[in-house]
Amino acid sequence: MYLDQNMWRPVSDALQGESAVGGKERDAAEQLAEWVRSRRIVLPASAGHYHETTKWSLADKRYRLGLTILQLSRGWQMRDPLQVRRDEIGGMFRCWLGKADDARPASAFTLAPNSLHSPSRLVPYSPPADFSADDAFRLAALTSASAYIDVMLDAERVEPGAEPGWVQANQQFSDWLDAQKWDSQQKRRSIDAFLFADLRRELAEGAHAAGLSQQELQQWSQKQPMEGFSALPATGLYREMLHNRHLNRGTRWERNDLTDMVYLSCAAGYADFVVCERHMREPLERGVRRLGLPTKVFRRLSEAVAALGDALEQQAPNSGARTEREAEAPGSG
């Protein structure tokens, strides 16, 4: 199960005994924590959680929230969504060449160190060259975990940066699209062109890594290339959310929207359950339906926990615990 940032706060408050959390949501948070402790479910953290938590101005609440996320995630991380996107795009090109049968990476959730950020955004610590492979892995894992804990629990907040330029770009595009007297299919093609331009670097790098020649890339680009995104869980969902937002007349873009869309589309592409706020739940759920994904999307924690409880009852006893232990085995993700 993946919790959006705004869902972690009531979980933290409930487990800390805050009176503001209602009875149903408090019970749901306590049940969720019990399932985590008994290793029946995985509740991963993401770089988005770190980004949102560390800039919170209330130091005591920020610390408690960060501690709750660290304790309940138990080392499980959602891989950098931008890296998952690159992996999917590379897989899409390999499938197009007939070199692979499935464009999806093995998993978006892992215990591997240094997974919150891709190598293109973070240079991880490198153990000494004379260490054995096992010792090097242990040191890298310990360094990664220690760094993440220190960042999350630091006494000083991380100051928010300037408003990203993508907000203005998307707002201008939405306003322009609203003024066009087109049907929805014409507008969808225009949104695809907007997205294609935004992903041109990832597409070029993915095509090169897959071994496409310049002629093959031209052939691919002439055959409705964006239609292939429907087979990519995270990237396909991001595309669907982008369509939904831009097709909705009068959409106002806020600075957190891109972060929400990137992380929620990745989570919903690979998780069984996702809980998020209403304004993102609706486009996410529509995208899940259009792509035929099995993910269940909820707005309230209590509703998600009830559905998760039903799913756990249908499993064989302790199957969730076995699944987690298998995932912790060397070479697994």
ABEGO torsion letter per residue (X at the ends): XBBBAAAAAAAAAAAAGBAABBAAAAAAAAAAAAAAAAGABBBBBBAAAAAAAAABABAAAAAAAAAAAAAAAGGBBBBBAAAAAAAAAAAAAAAAAGABABABBABABBABBGAABBAAABBBBBBBAABBAAAAAAAAAAAAAAAAAAAAABABBBBBBBBBAAAAAAAAAAAAAAABBBBAAAAAAAAAAAAAAAAAAAAAAAAAAAGBBAAAAAAAAABGAAAAAAABAAAAAAAAAAAAAAABBGBBBBAAAAAAAAAAAAAAAABABBBBBAAAAAAAAAAAAAAGBABBBBABAAAAAAAAAAAAAABBBGAAAAAAAAAABBGBX
